Amino acid sequence: MHPDNSRYLIQAARGRHEATLRRARTALKDLDRGGQPVTFRAVAATAGVSRAWLYRQPQLRAQIERMRADAPAAGPVVPAAQRATDQSRQQRIEALLADNTRLRDENTRLREHVAALLGERRAARASTSQPAAPTPVSDMSPE
């Protein structure tokens, strides 16, 4: 009589299956981090598994389909670690608006300063009783 080794065979098969799942999950992460498109073909090639096997794994299949749907239709794929969150976008918008306000205020102050200097210049010319020469257009420009 032969000993029953079936439990060892089942255990080995489970181990191979788990190792293959780990390779496929690692391939998904690597593709996403690298900014490469996540497709069944790319995951299968990276993980060293068949596409048919991927299609038969419900969790992996759902994850691949979800990542494909989330990817932009055109242009390069941005790796997950580099994608901006809504909060970071909002912070950038607020910083840009603050910069815009600061620059507008600075432009207003500079225009007022230029106007005051031009007024002083005209007043000084008028007080010396010299005929005022026309002010060149370039002197009147605040930029």
Rosetta silent file (secondary structure, phi, psi, omega in degrees, C-alpha in Angstrom):
SEQUENCE: MHPDNSRYLIQAARGRHEATLRRARTALKDLDRGGQPVTFRAVAATAGVSRAWLYRQPQLRAQIERMRADAPAAGPVVPAAQRATDQSRQQRIEALLADNTRLRDENTRLREHVAALLGERRAARASTSQPAAPTPVSDMSPE
SCORE:     score description
SCORE:     0.000 S_00000001
   1 L     0.000  140.703  179.407    0.000    0.000    0.000 S_00000001
   2 L   -92.616  141.263  177.779    1.199    3.537   -0.859 S_00000001
   3 L   -68.537  150.845 -179.734    1.078    6.314    1.723 S_00000001
   4 L   -82.582  104.726 -179.690   -1.460    9.085    1.094 S_00000001
   5 L   -99.757   11.314 -173.763    0.601   12.112    0.008 S_00000001
   6 H   -61.792  -36.121 -178.831   -2.362   14.099   -1.269 S_00000001
   7 H   -64.911  -32.817  177.842   -2.272   16.652    1.551 S_00000001
   8 H   -70.730  -36.745  176.990    1.350   17.482    0.620 S_00000001
   9 H   -66.141  -42.705  178.529    0.387   17.865   -3.010 S_00000001
  10 H   -64.355  -42.896  179.624   -2.502   20.160   -2.063 S_00000001
  11 H   -62.576  -41.681  178.915   -0.232   22.138    0.247 S_00000001
  12 H   -66.355  -40.081  178.855    2.374   22.548   -2.516 S_00000001
  13 H   -64.029  -42.047  177.707   -0.302   23.643   -5.000 S_00000001
  14 H   -62.422  -41.132  179.125   -1.602   26.250   -2.527 S_00000001
  15 H   -62.489  -43.513  177.864    1.937   27.520   -2.003 S_00000001
  16 H   -63.683  -41.301  179.988    2.509   27.884   -5.753 S_00000001
  17 H   -62.548  -45.981  179.475   -0.837   29.654   -6.115 S_00000001
  18 H   -63.333  -40.380  178.437   -0.015   32.123   -3.302 S_00000001
  19 H   -64.059  -39.352  179.211    3.442   32.782   -4.781 S_00000001
  20 H   -67.928  -40.196  176.142    1.863   33.449   -8.179 S_00000001
  21 H   -61.581  -42.300  178.543   -0.689   35.825   -6.626 S_00000001
  22 H   -61.451  -42.736  179.029    2.153   37.711   -4.900 S_00000001
  23 H   -62.169  -41.714 -179.232    4.030   38.038   -8.203 S_00000001
  24 H   -66.914  -42.567  178.392    0.917   39.357   -9.935 S_00000001
  25 H   -64.976  -40.077  177.209    0.218   41.896   -7.156 S_00000001
  26 H   -63.034  -41.040  178.774    3.844   43.010   -7.217 S_00000001
  27 H   -61.661  -41.892  177.820    3.631   43.392  -11.000 S_00000001
  28 H   -59.596  -47.191 -179.712    0.528   45.602  -10.603 S_00000001
  29 H   -63.968  -43.377 -178.399    2.298   47.839   -8.091 S_00000001
  30 H   -63.404  -42.382  178.842    5.462   48.031  -10.197 S_00000001
  31 H   -63.652  -43.668 -178.478    3.549   48.974  -13.341 S_00000001
  32 H   -66.719  -45.437  178.679    1.554   51.620  -11.496 S_00000001
  33 H   -62.929  -35.088 -179.281    4.619   53.084   -9.740 S_00000001
  34 L   -80.399   -3.205  179.063    6.513   53.142  -13.018 S_00000001
  35 L    75.648   16.726 -179.867    3.740   55.048  -14.751 S_00000001
  36 L   -89.988  150.820  178.709    3.183   52.249  -17.245 S_00000001
  37 L   -63.122  136.690  178.384   -0.297   51.330  -18.444 S_00000001
  38 L   -92.796  108.352  177.299   -1.869   48.536  -16.416 S_00000001
  39 L  -129.734  162.267  177.312   -3.204   45.951  -18.848 S_00000001
  40 H   -59.484  -40.525 -179.503   -3.751   42.214  -18.595 S_00000001
  41 H   -62.881  -45.824 -178.146   -0.946   41.699  -21.109 S_00000001
  42 H   -66.324  -42.161  179.637    1.505   43.902  -19.178 S_00000001
  43 H   -65.251  -43.734 -179.851    0.678   42.317  -15.815 S_00000001
  44 H   -61.491  -44.061 -179.159    0.947   38.810  -17.262 S_00000001
  45 H   -66.189  -41.624 -178.069    4.316   39.563  -18.870 S_00000001
  46 H   -69.931  -39.005 -177.310    5.701   41.239  -15.745 S_00000001
  47 H   -86.067  -14.361 -177.963    4.472   38.542  -13.357 S_00000001
  48 L    74.354   36.647  178.265    5.307   35.611  -15.625 S_00000001
  49 L  -125.932  170.127  179.101    1.742   34.297  -15.703 S_00000001
  50 L   -87.391  153.905  175.674   -0.782   33.751  -18.445 S_00000001
  51 H   -63.513  -36.791  179.822   -3.516   36.239  -19.241 S_00000001
  52 H   -59.790  -40.629  179.347   -6.052   33.427  -18.936 S_00000001
  53 H   -63.504  -41.818  178.762   -4.908   32.810  -15.352 S_00000001
  54 H   -60.806  -42.858  179.824   -5.335   36.522  -14.560 S_00000001
  55 H   -63.573  -27.714 -178.963   -8.867   36.509  -15.957 S_00000001
  56 L   -84.168   -4.794  179.151   -9.715   33.544  -13.704 S_00000001
  57 L  -101.889  102.349 -172.242   -8.633   35.402  -10.529 S_00000001
  58 H   -56.720  -42.679 -177.687  -11.635   37.577   -9.563 S_00000001
  59 H   -68.743  -44.298  178.459   -9.779   39.955   -7.219 S_00000001
  60 H   -64.584  -43.056  179.924   -6.864   40.526   -9.575 S_00000001
  61 H   -59.832  -44.649  179.695   -9.179   40.904  -12.532 S_00000001
  62 H   -63.795  -41.092 -179.494  -11.267   43.514  -10.701 S_00000001
  63 H   -65.783  -42.387  178.345   -8.151   45.403   -9.615 S_00000001
  64 H   -63.342  -45.622  179.808   -6.708   45.452  -13.146 S_00000001
  65 H   -63.431  -38.833  178.679  -10.015   46.609  -14.608 S_00000001
  66 H   -65.210  -43.579 -179.581  -10.347   49.306  -11.942 S_00000001
  67 H   -67.282  -34.847  177.178   -6.805   50.571  -12.582 S_00000001
  68 H   -66.835  -40.044 -179.130   -7.435   50.586  -16.330 S_00000001
  69 H   -69.109  -32.955 -179.167  -10.631   52.588  -15.834 S_00000001
  70 H   -77.025  -19.895 -177.072   -8.860   55.096  -13.556 S_00000001
  71 L   -70.852  143.320  177.005   -6.044   55.674  -16.047 S_00000001
  72 L   -64.149  149.440 -176.043   -6.328   58.770  -18.265 S_00000001
  73 L   -67.635  -35.635 -177.781   -7.436   58.072  -21.823 S_00000001
  74 L  -134.612  160.280  177.629   -4.514   59.859  -23.445 S_00000001
  75 L    88.063  174.025 -177.924   -1.072   60.997  -22.477 S_00000001
  76 L   -70.170  148.075  178.180    1.453   59.481  -20.157 S_00000001
  77 L   -83.908  129.906  179.923    0.244   57.665  -17.071 S_00000001
  78 L   -88.989  130.525  178.661    1.329   59.365  -13.858 S_00000001
  79 L   -58.841  150.471 -176.472    2.598   56.973  -11.180 S_00000001
  80 H   -56.132  -39.201 -177.983    0.352   56.673   -8.129 S_00000001
  81 H   -66.964  -20.048 -177.375    2.948   58.229   -5.834 S_00000001
  82 H  -102.221   -2.303 -179.477    3.065   61.346   -8.025 S_00000001
  83 L   -74.983  137.709 -179.110   -0.660   61.881   -8.444 S_00000001
  84 L   -79.923  141.330  174.976   -2.003   64.980   -6.720 S_00000001
  85 L   -87.402  166.197  177.962   -4.729   64.628   -4.133 S_00000001
  86 H   -61.374  -38.334 -179.737   -7.715   66.956   -4.008 S_00000001
  87 H   -65.290  -42.799 -179.942   -6.297   68.509   -0.844 S_00000001
  88 H   -68.366  -36.619  175.708   -2.901   69.207   -2.438 S_00000001
  89 H   -61.247  -43.764 -179.497   -4.580   70.688   -5.515 S_00000001
  90 H   -63.351  -40.485  178.272   -6.654   72.965   -3.284 S_00000001
  91 H   -63.719  -40.303  178.125   -3.523   74.084   -1.406 S_00000001
  92 H   -64.618  -41.854  179.147   -1.788   74.876   -4.694 S_00000001
  93 H   -62.283  -45.179 -179.511   -4.807   76.868   -5.892 S_00000001
  94 H   -63.985  -39.333  178.186   -4.914   78.843   -2.635 S_00000001
  95 H   -65.362  -41.018  178.487   -1.166   79.565   -2.835 S_00000001
  96 H   -65.896  -39.893  177.647   -1.512   80.752   -6.431 S_00000001
  97 H   -64.771  -39.902  177.805   -4.445   82.988   -5.529 S_00000001
  98 H   -64.140  -43.143  177.021   -2.460   84.490   -2.636 S_00000001
  99 H   -61.121  -42.636  179.933    0.494   85.124   -4.985 S_00000001
 100 H   -61.022  -45.360  179.115   -1.856   86.704   -7.517 S_00000001
 101 H   -62.715  -44.749  179.141   -3.321   89.027   -4.875 S_00000001
 102 H   -60.579  -43.871 -179.383    0.152   89.978   -3.619 S_00000001
 103 H   -67.273  -37.933  176.487    1.351   90.732   -7.157 S_00000001
 104 H   -62.922  -43.675  178.309   -1.733   92.833   -7.934 S_00000001
 105 H   -62.010  -43.282  179.126   -1.154   94.859   -4.764 S_00000001
 106 H   -62.759  -42.724  176.976    2.503   95.313   -5.649 S_00000001
 107 H   -60.371  -41.613  179.015    1.599   96.468   -9.183 S_00000001
 108 H   -62.826  -46.344  178.635   -0.853   98.994   -7.744 S_00000001
 109 H   -61.126  -42.943  179.888    1.783  100.366   -5.332 S_00000001
 110 H   -65.050  -40.722  177.849    4.353  100.604   -8.136 S_00000001
 111 H   -62.505  -42.915  178.783    1.915  102.418  -10.438 S_00000001
 112 H   -64.439  -39.801  178.827    1.097  104.876   -7.674 S_00000001
 113 H   -63.892  -44.807  178.469    4.810  105.389   -6.987 S_00000001
 114 H   -62.444  -42.589 -179.980    5.549  106.038  -10.685 S_00000001
 115 H   -62.919  -41.670  179.082    2.639  108.480  -10.879 S_00000001
 116 H   -64.661  -43.237  179.033    3.927  110.355   -7.818 S_00000001
 117 H   -62.791  -42.479  178.423    7.457  110.543   -9.242 S_00000001
 118 H   -64.575  -37.865  177.522    6.177  111.821  -12.575 S_00000001
 119 H   -64.012  -43.701  177.921    4.073  114.419  -10.748 S_00000001
 120 H   -62.253  -40.893 -179.940    7.090  115.577   -8.738 S_00000001
 121 H   -62.337  -45.137  178.872    9.154  115.764  -11.925 S_00000001
 122 H   -64.777  -40.831 -179.509    6.531  117.906  -13.659 S_00000001
 123 H   -65.432  -39.454  179.475    6.192  120.139  -10.616 S_00000001
 124 H   -64.904  -39.959  178.873    9.983  120.622  -10.433 S_00000001
 125 H   -67.166  -39.451 -179.069   10.109  121.610  -14.109 S_00000001
 126 H   -67.808  -34.252 -177.758    7.218  124.015  -13.681 S_00000001
 127 H   -74.704  -23.075  177.432    8.859  125.700  -10.676 S_00000001
 128 L   -87.903    3.283  178.140   12.074  126.365  -12.605 S_00000001
 129 L    59.006   24.693  174.453    9.985  128.120  -15.273 S_00000001
 130 L   -89.147  144.832  175.639   11.423  125.992  -17.994 S_00000001
 131 L   -64.161  130.886 -177.309    9.091  124.945  -20.721 S_00000001
 132 L   -71.273  124.554  175.272    8.128  121.413  -19.950 S_00000001
 133 L   -78.998  145.543  179.251    9.409  118.965  -22.444 S_00000001
 134 L   -60.157  137.942  178.843    6.972  116.247  -23.324 S_00000001
 135 L   -77.138  126.554  178.519    7.484  113.203  -21.155 S_00000001
 136 L   -60.393  148.077 -178.685    8.472  110.199  -23.255 S_00000001
 137 H   -59.860  -34.279 -178.156    5.899  107.437  -23.309 S_00000001
 138 H   -65.190  -26.848  177.955    8.476  104.993  -21.926 S_00000001
 139 H   -73.990  -22.672 -176.761    8.742  107.068  -18.723 S_00000001
 140 H   -87.869  -13.225 -177.285    5.029  106.784  -18.139 S_00000001
 141 L   -79.010  126.752 -178.530    4.905  103.019  -18.363 S_00000001
 142 L   -71.295  -19.340 -177.363    4.842  101.349  -14.908 S_00000001
 143 L   -85.340    0.000    0.000    6.540   98.183  -16.182 S_00000001
